[in-house]
């Protein structure tokens, strides 16, 4: 009994301490917190990537050196600095530049190609691009040199790497080392809380990427008492983040790891075997991945013999986690599985809790995150009762200011009360858990029945020979016909008849694909989401 009382007292002290600290953080704001963070445990290791191991002192010193160098080159408040980088120290430094330099960060996925880059760099008005010399066959400096004549706002390209880049006819290219040594001291810059700090671009599941504008005050709103209680130092001791840092959860993972006193483990490109090596070597306590990444980890030959016992939490997002995968992760890691839902526009909207079962994480994306509200609406945007399927609308403390340069699109997605209409279909259960049903525009109507592509895709992906599936509807004899595009596992062979036979007796007859097409690779965004609009174009092209 006494032992239980002592435990309860320690828990209460921990809870109270976290509430006090989170309140102080809210009062400090991002700029003063940045100044404080560099003084807390300065010699503690914070960043591990490749062969580099950096302490907090080294990371923040490099941030200041980069900011001072950019300032010496004439960059300052309001300039848009694009980063075209894999997960790396330089990508992390760039996250903090708006707080000390007043620039706007434009983080880009390094997998983007020339056509996409031209659109985004022109749309954002990027003044400079920080990139790497060569990366897995990509020559970003050469691509940017070709684009410079078409981008009048682009004044400089800064290249990380040993080889010195050539000068371009318009604008200039500099090595990162040149910039790091260009400025001796950083002149203080006043950064207002409501100042724009970031433009992120949507992944393009429905067409051209759109610029999403955020102020730093909005992002900082996640650092509030209820959210801060999640930052258990034992879980954040060693965080393996398997994405590039260009998405909203990249910034939030970096900040959360700093606040919790942990260290961040990064990979310049996801490789499942290397990821398992890092988990074992660094004793990773948290794994942040997409469901597709997690499935690939479980498929690595010999992974059953690996020591992965250090992992205390698996955090999945960016796509729905199928129940069979959630069960497999639970059986392999024996730790909580945390699912989340959000977007560049909203930040975190929902997540599952520490005490939620893996079944809950497999079938829902949880309840509203701190500072968020969720409701389901009909086609007239009227709230629906729980248990009914409709469009997911969310309102969060991290909400975007709007779409860059597109007030009409902003007004279409964001109403006067601050509700963002996601275009996703979902249903809230009696306990407030949100279950996603797919995209509103992707629903297939066949014989009067509604078919949600995600449901059919997840069933098809349970076939041992199917790596991934994409399902769309196109006009047919009785409403819409269901088309399935199938990407097979390496070396596998399968026929359309076998795919349909796999569905017989397992899913409703009206959901069974009428047409099956095999593709070498499904069209996806740079974040791995299937682009169904391209699948529809493929159908129309037949």
Secondary structure, 3 states (H helix, E strand, C coil): CHHHHHHHHHHHHHHHHHHHHHHHHHHHHHHHHHHHHCCCCCCCEEEEECCEEEEHHHHHHHHHHHHHHHHHCCCCCCCEEEEECCCCHHHHHHHHHHHHHCCEEEEECCCCCHHHHHHHHHHHCCCEEEEECCECCECHHHHHHHHHCCCCCCCEEEEECCCCCCCCCCCEEEEHHHHHCCCCCCCCCCCCCCCEEEEEECCCCCCCCCEEEEEHHHHHCCCCHHHHCCCCCCCCCEEEECCCCCCHHHHHHHHHHHHHCCEEEECCCCCHHHHHHHHHHHCCCEEEECHHHHHHHHCCCCHHHCCCCCCCEEEECCCCCCHHHHHHHHHHHCCEEEEEEEECCCEEEEECCCCCCHHHHHHCCCEECCCEEEEEECCCCCECCCCCCEEEEEEECCCCCEECCCHHHHHHHECCCCCEEEEEEEEECCCCCEEEEEEHHHCEEECCEEECHHHHHHHHCCCCCEEEEEEEEEECCCEEEEEEEEEECCCCCCCHHHHHHHHCCCCCHHHCCCEEEECCCCCECCCCCECHHHHHHHHHCC
